[in-house]
Amino acid sequence: VDGTDVRRLTPWGINADLADLSPATSGPTKNLVVFETIGGPPKNETTNLATVPATCASPSACKKQIRYLTNLKHGPKARFNPSWSPNGKRIAYTKFKGDRHECCVGDIFTMRADGSHRKPVSTSPKFEYRPDWGTAP
């Protein structure tokens, strides 16, 4: 909380905007961080979402525990702006599609913590991003 004991959780540098620590106090998502992979594997300019435990001891230990929730290979698509639900069971995120030179179509989706059961929340023709579940109860 005070900014000490900083640890790196990925073995590569990422040029990401947001990461979010699960608010779950027990269960499989306790201490799990969801993050954007831009700048890291897979080696391309497409942003994916992945999770890693905040408690792993070193970048090499963390690398073995990274779980990719999306796996976009290339092209004008991206998944970014992850946000945990208050109970830590679902993740809201922005699904982006379109050429980066013709901005922008971004919709809000949710998925389970393992990347399954993806569902649209909002599919407005306007660019929507940075979903937030609000304050935990």
Disulfide bonds with the S-S distance in Angstrom:
Cys56-Cys62 1.83
Cys103-Cys104 1.18
